[in-house]
Amino acid sequence: MKKYKIIDAHCHIYPDKIAEKASLGTGNFYGVKMAYDGKISTLNEVAARAGIDRCLIHSVATTPKQVASINSFIAEEVREGKGRFIGFGALHPDSEDIKGDVEHLLELGLRGVKLHPDIQGIAADDPRCLKIYDEIAGKIPLLIHCGDSRYEMSNPEQIGRVMDMYPEMTVIAAHFGGYTVWDRAVEVYAGRKNVYVDTCSSFWKLTDDEIRSYIKAYGADKVLFGTDYPMWDASEELDRLFSLGLSEQEYDMILHENLERLLGI
């Protein structure tokens, strides 16, 4: 099989002293046994073992006061990674200085923003979030957790309303656009110009035919490979992707070209 360049477009990392606790907390939130501990050293080992060349790393701010420290942490790991990592910053809708937070993450060299409405406890289309979109639309991409049938925080219809209000904003809709509500996501997002989806935390539930149908619906040029580290085993996620029998061109797009084009790298 051809040796592909691979970028993992969805990796959560945490400082070593809280990594295991944070990883466990996420696992409990979703009722999933986490594959890894969330440490950057473990991610390096996992990526090397799976043949992953680069990783997009980020974390989620659950309070406004966490934003600056998270972004400094992510930026430092990017610097120490010497080209292995791409960093996205955290923001929180209740910050008193979102404009300043955005300026800071840009000064740090971070390339986008990660939001998780379900964990942050604020719906994606809540008026408080509009201050974030006002600052980043047309400037840097938004990677946002999408979907969960248990909540009304980030479901496709809510994200769709945001996209309608900010058509110039580039959105990476995580989890094929809608964790556990994938069919609804396709109806809302497919065909939108500035919308990408990533593959993470979806393979566990979807059949091969369903995965192929979603890739076709969005277009292979709008799909990014991601593992949701530390949640799933990276090698198993890649094996599943390669089992789908896509073309070499489609694999190149999904595994690295689309993200490189999106970020201009």
C-alpha positions in Angstrom: 0.0 0.0 0.0 1.1 3.5 -0.7 2.8 5.4 2.2 0.6 8.3 2.9 1.4 11.5 4.6 -1.0 11.7 7.6 -2.2 14.6 9.7 -4.5 13.8 12.7 -6.8 16.8 12.7 -8.4 16.4 16.1 -6.3 15.8 19.3 -7.0 17.0 22.8 -4.0 17.4 25.1 -3.6 18.4 28.7 -0.7 19.3 31.1 0.8 16.2 32.5 -0.3 16.9 36.1 -4.0 16.9 35.1 -4.0 14.8 32.0 -5.2 11.4 33.4 -8.0 13.1 35.4 -9.1 15.2 32.5 -9.1 12.2 30.1 -11.1 10.2 32.6 -13.6 13.0 33.0 -14.2 13.1 29.2 -14.6 9.4 29.1 -17.2 9.5 31.9 -19.0 12.3 30.1 -19.4 10.1 27.0 -19.5 6.7 28.7 -16.4 5.6 26.9 -13.2 3.9 28.1 -10.4 6.2 26.9 -7.6 4.6 25.0 -4.9 7.0 26.3 -4.1 9.4 29.1 -4.1 12.7 27.2 -0.4 13.5 27.7 1.6 15.0 24.9 4.4 12.4 25.4 1.8 9.7 24.8 0.5 11.4 21.7 4.0 11.4 20.3 4.3 7.7 20.9 0.9 7.0 19.4 1.5 9.1 16.3 4.9 7.4 15.7 3.4 4.0 16.1 0.5 4.7 13.8 2.6 6.5 11.1 1.0 9.9 11.8 3.3 12.8 10.7 1.6 15.8 12.4 -1.2 16.4 14.8 -3.6 19.3 15.3 -3.7 19.9 19.1 -6.1 21.8 21.2 -8.0 21.9 24.5 -11.3 23.3 25.8 -11.7 26.2 28.3 -14.6 25.4 30.7 -14.2 28.9 32.4 -13.0 32.2 31.0 -10.0 32.3 33.4 -8.6 29.1 31.7 -8.3 30.6 28.2 -4.9 32.4 28.5 -3.2 29.5 30.3 -4.6 26.9 27.8 -3.5 28.9 24.8 0.0 29.4 26.2 0.3 25.7 27.0 -0.8 24.7 23.4 1.6 27.2 21.9 4.5 25.9 24.0 3.8 22.4 22.9 3.7 23.5 19.3 7.1 25.2 19.7 8.6 22.2 21.4 7.2 19.9 18.8 9.4 21.5 16.1 6.9 21.0 13.3 5.0 17.9 14.6 2.1 19.9 15.9 -0.4 22.5 14.7 -2.2 24.4 17.5 -5.7 25.7 17.8 -6.6 28.0 20.7 -9.4 28.0 23.3 -12.0 30.7 23.8 -14.9 31.0 26.2 -18.1 32.9 25.5 -18.2 34.5 29.0 -14.8 36.1 28.7 -14.9 39.9 29.3 -12.3 40.4 26.6 -12.8 38.1 23.7 -11.1 40.4 21.3 -8.0 40.4 23.5 -8.2 36.6 23.8 -8.2 36.3 20.0 -5.3 38.7 19.6 -3.4 36.7 22.2 -3.9 33.4 20.6 -2.9 34.8 17.2 0.3 36.4 18.7 1.1 32.9 20.1 0.9 31.5 16.5 -2.2 29.4 17.0 -4.0 28.7 13.7 -7.7 28.4 14.7 -10.2 28.1 17.6 -11.7 25.0 19.3 -15.1 25.2 21.0 -17.1 22.4 22.7 -20.6 23.7 23.5 -21.7 20.6 25.3 -18.7 20.6 27.7 -18.6 24.4 28.0 -22.4 24.4 28.8 -23.3 27.1 26.3 -25.2 26.4 23.1 -23.4 27.1 19.9 -26.2 29.6 18.8 -26.5 31.3 22.2 -26.1 35.1 21.8 -23.1 35.0 24.0 -21.2 33.0 21.4 -21.8 35.6 18.7 -19.0 37.7 20.2 -16.6 34.9 19.4 -17.8 34.5 15.8 -17.7 38.3 15.3 -14.0 38.2 16.0 -12.9 35.1 14.1 -15.2 35.0 11.0 -13.2 35.3 7.9 -9.9 35.3 9.8 -9.3 31.9 11.3 -11.2 28.6 11.2 -13.5 27.3 14.0 -13.2 23.6 15.0 -16.4 22.9 16.9 -17.8 19.8 18.5 -21.0 19.0 16.8 -23.9 16.8 17.8 -25.2 14.8 20.7 -28.7 13.4 20.9 -28.7 13.8 24.7 -28.4 17.6 24.6 -29.4 20.7 22.6 -26.1 22.5 22.6 -24.3 21.7 19.3 -26.8 19.8 17.1 -26.8 20.4 13.4 -29.7 22.8 13.3 -28.0 25.0 15.9 -24.7 25.0 14.1 -26.5 25.5 10.9 -28.0 28.7 12.2 -24.5 29.9 13.1 -23.3 29.1 9.6 -26.2 31.1 8.2 -25.3 34.1 10.3 -21.6 33.9 9.4 -21.3 32.4 5.9 -17.7 33.7 5.7 -16.6 31.7 8.7 -14.7 28.5 7.9 -16.1 25.7 10.2 -14.7 22.3 10.9 -17.8 20.4 12.1 -16.3 17.6 14.2 -17.5 14.0 14.2 -18.8 13.9 10.6 -20.8 17.0 11.6 -23.0 15.5 14.3 -22.0 12.9 16.9 -24.9 10.4 17.1 -27.0 12.5 14.7 -25.1 12.0 11.5 -28.0 11.9 9.1 -29.3 15.2 10.4 -25.9 16.7 9.9 -25.7 15.8 6.3 -29.0 17.5 5.7 -27.8 20.7 7.3 -24.1 21.0 6.2 -23.6 19.1 2.9 -22.9 21.5 0.0 -22.0 24.5 2.2 -18.9 26.2 0.8 -16.9 26.9 4.0 -17.7 23.7 5.9 -15.4 20.8 6.5 -16.1 17.7 8.7 -13.7 15.4 10.5 -14.0 11.7 11.0 -13.3 11.3 14.7 -15.6 9.6 17.2 -17.8 8.2 14.4 -16.3 5.0 13.2 -17.3 3.2 16.3 -21.0 3.5 15.4 -21.2 3.7 11.6 -21.1 1.0 9.0 -18.7 1.1 6.1 -21.5 2.0 3.7 -22.6 4.8 6.0 -19.1 6.2 6.2 -18.7 6.1 2.4 -22.1 7.8 1.9 -21.1 10.7 4.2 -17.8 11.1 2.5 -19.6 11.2 -0.8 -22.3 13.6 0.5 -19.7 16.1 1.9 -17.1 15.5 -0.8 -13.7 13.9 -0.1 -12.3 17.4 -0.5 -14.2 18.5 2.7 -13.3 15.6 5.0 -10.4 15.5 7.5 -9.0 12.5 9.3 -9.1 12.8 13.1 -8.8 10.4 16.0 -10.2 12.5 19.0 -7.0 11.5 21.0 -7.0 10.4 23.7 -10.4 8.7 23.1 -9.7 6.1 20.4 -6.8 4.0 19.2 -5.2 5.8 16.3 -4.0 2.7 14.5 -7.4 1.2 14.6 -9.0 4.4 13.3 -6.6 4.4 10.3 -7.1 0.7 9.6 -10.9 1.4 9.4 -10.4 4.3 7.1 -8.1 2.3 4.8 -10.6 -0.6 4.8 -13.1 1.5 2.9 -11.4 1.1 -0.4 -11.3 4.8 -1.4 -9.1 6.0 -4.2 -5.5 7.2 -3.6 -6.6 10.7 -4.5 -9.4 10.6 -1.9 -7.0 9.3 0.8 -4.5 12.0 0.1 -7.2 14.7 0.4 -8.6 13.3 3.7 -5.3 12.4 5.3 -3.5 15.7 4.7 -4.2 17.8 1.6 -7.5 19.3 2.8 -6.2 20.5 6.1 -3.0 21.9 4.5 -5.2 23.8 2.0 -7.5 25.0 4.7 -4.7 26.4 6.9 -2.4 27.4 4.1 0.5 25.1 5.2 
